[in-house]
Amino acid sequence: MSLLILKNGAVSFADFLRDHAKWLRGMQWIIVAAYAFLLIVPALLPLPGRTASVFNNLTVFAQFAFWGIWWPFVLVSMPLMGRAWCGWFCPEGMLSEWASGHGRGRAIPKWMRWGGWPFVAFSLTTIYGQLVSVYQYPWAVLAVLGGSTLAAMLVGWLYGRNKRVWCKYLCPVNGVFNLLAKLAPWHYKVNEDAWRHPERRTETINCAPLVPLRHMQGASDCHMCGRCSDYRGAIQLTPRSPEAEIVRVANGDGWQTALIVFGLMGLAVGAFLWSASPWFVVVKQAAATWLVNHDVYWPLEQNAPWFLLTHYPEVNDSFSWLDGSVIVLFIVGAAVCLGGPVFLGLWAADKVLPPLRMPGVKDSSGAPIAKASRGIHDMALGLIPAAGAGVFLGLSATTLTLLQHEGVSIAWASALRFGVLGLAMLWSMRLVWRITSSRTASSGSRLNALLLVALGTIPYCVAWALFFAVW
Ligand code: SF4
């Protein structure tokens, strides 16, 4: 009964969204105005002094709005609501679609369809953000967010017609949102029979993020705009188990694995941890000593422009070339040292399980085709809750720092952080356990695989424990 109410409510809500697209667009323009204001105006103001606070300084307010609230809670919204952020609120996606409606309408080039962009764009943006201190300085925010928005508009203007080509292929967080939305408890479900025999709504609709509607199986690519609600009488917003897409649809691939394992569980952790790590200081001092002993001084100079490395001498905060190099080394090192064991754990788990059977696909002898490599990738999807929780906790560190600066006690934060990470790890292990059931019925083999995956995540957990409790 309650499921029926939920289902009917979801359908009505999706129809409401579909029928009020103009309201949605109006709200998006208001968000664009607020976004542009918080992006541009702080960059025109002097840097805030020591006593500046969220309540009396626009720059600090914008910092809190962007990095303390907006970014961490956009991430949280993905497993709760799917990519509703992208379809309802994102100023960048909306501007890209708007520009696409007034642009050249060219075909999407082949290079843009490369599957590695989500990983590469996320990695480069994460590293660049750290080099220019994007969480601290409005010019850096303008370079990172503003640059991304301009690129989104340019891509929209050049390619597609009323489409979100940027969001689909190049947005630096598209891959992360795509992964987290797999956990959403609702999605637009396609009824194949109804699609083949449509009774209503057969006129063409515009799915801006280019989702192949008929074959849509999950929530990963969908921006939840509602335009396709009831299309051909076949598509409905439908509640589902948050585990359904990962366990039943899966479809992991190498680039998604790279993003989960080396991106979210490696590189992103390094980006959050370097500034708190005593190891960073040790490596930097050792390198500086070596350089001085060899009469090489230029890497110690702090003369890089602000858009390459942090450079704000007026507040005594500038990076030398050595600082920048060691930051990159630390972040890439974290990707290898934390992501490497996770990947090894998945690889070993895949080895102790029988080869993956692809239902319905047979080889020439009539036996189901074994595709061991996708087995790793499907299992990696089970780590999405752990990886997503890590990124949320890292981002919320900025929220906590800003709250602390406002005089709010954060004594409760450690327990909450360990709790969130612990629950996310448990959820991930449960997902991996369920995924292994498609490989074998043997509980022993499944348990071995689960243990190997769990072992691989130990350095990742230790890194967060150091950050929360030791450093
Ligand atoms: S599939 Fe496309 S049209 Fe349908 S709700 Fe998602 S984004 Fe909108």
Residues whose N, C-alpha, C, O or C-beta is under 5 A from the ligand:
A	BS01	SF4	N206 C207 V211 C222 H223 M224 C225 G226 R227 C228
